């Protein structure tokens, strides 16, 4: 246990999410007052550890969660270029994901491929699963330090390239991701956000965007590994799933494809080295009803274990930050990096 200046006792143990117990609260009103009174300490801990799970609050509904969110996240952040299905409960509250319970989700930074992304995420547990289902987290300062120097150097120099295929058959269709039926709106968004695009004969869409794989936290100046390279790389997929997808869509037709920023492909060993770093920094804590977890989206990546039983985890995004304000090592572009 470590005590912050304000008296919060934070549990820090290897492999465990940093955790603090709220003082006894009876209802959402006293929970909000506790959060408000301890906000400076909570924000300080967030910069130190990258995440903090708060246990013992009376958060039992999406309305309760929204009240707590309004204390912890000063400004709302939008969800752009949607990549996973979510339920929208209104007032900026979403399900964490609607992907099947059997499908684990590897660590990633939310919206790492957009030019503006949430600086912080708030998760809340309304219903805890019977087994598994933790929202995993990992320190991306530590992950960067664990990468092989050759990979760190190349990604730092070239960035990373994301290729997306928006289809009704796999991934999300472009109408869902861009929240419009109008191709002109999609084209205008791409032009404004350094994304190149091409319309496919069957009506689907393919996009390309290059982003920096390494950025610096605007508050602390620390460099972090910030991207979806391993998360969406074909070598991270289960072997059987990869074979089916490649046989069905081809290497260039997968819902998501990631490359070095110069367009070069990653080897299986490259992807393995990235995933090994994620595995070494992964922390977890089983959910309990009423738990909140605040995550600094730059310092810390998040994921999800597979689970059994009912599970209701909600999320809100806030404190939007621009890529330009994070000292990217590679400038963003709609095309691969040219040496």
C-alpha angles and dihedrals in degrees: 000000000000125000120219120213091264092055100259111149108217120193112219116180131157111272093008129108111246105261138192127187115225118228112263109293129183104195144000091276093060089042090056091048091051092050092047093050093048098039097111091053092045092052091047091052090048090059091046101047103016092232141035131195114210115203131191101041125136097239107145107148142031088258091055090047091051090053091052090044091056089060097046102038114051097193131023120241125209127236106236132183090013115221106175134039116261136171115237113220093180132249092064095302118129139170108263088239138327095215115131117281092239092059115087117208118221123224116284141152113248114255093350088158097059128085091236122033139168114280091202139023128202120204124189132191116223096159122018118214122244092238135010119340099127116158098238121212136191137189109245093198087064093042091055091052091051096055119106107263093238092056092044091051096048095046090045090054102039104023119211133292124220122199116188130189112199109205142154088230100056135010116358126321116244092247089063097041094049097031094230142094092209117098090199090060090052092048092050091050091050092049091051095046105045095255121136118209144187130194114228122220092249091058096259125125135233123196136186129199134166119210137172113270092202125046138163127244107249092219103043102021091228118146117237140182102250120173148079096251098123094029094062101028116117092232090063091060121096106269094242093047091048092052092050094047095046091046090049103040107014125235092289095046101057115125089246132016128177129197142166109283091258090058096257115142124245118241121230087253091053092053090045092055091051093048091047090058090050091049092052094054098041116125129183144184124184113246123249123190111272095025118139124197121195115200129190098222093209101044095039136039123207138205141160137249121225112259149189127226131020117329128182114181117163129195141196128191126217151154096056116215130190123232088230089062092056101066096244114206089219124038116239119256142169091232136050120280114269114214 
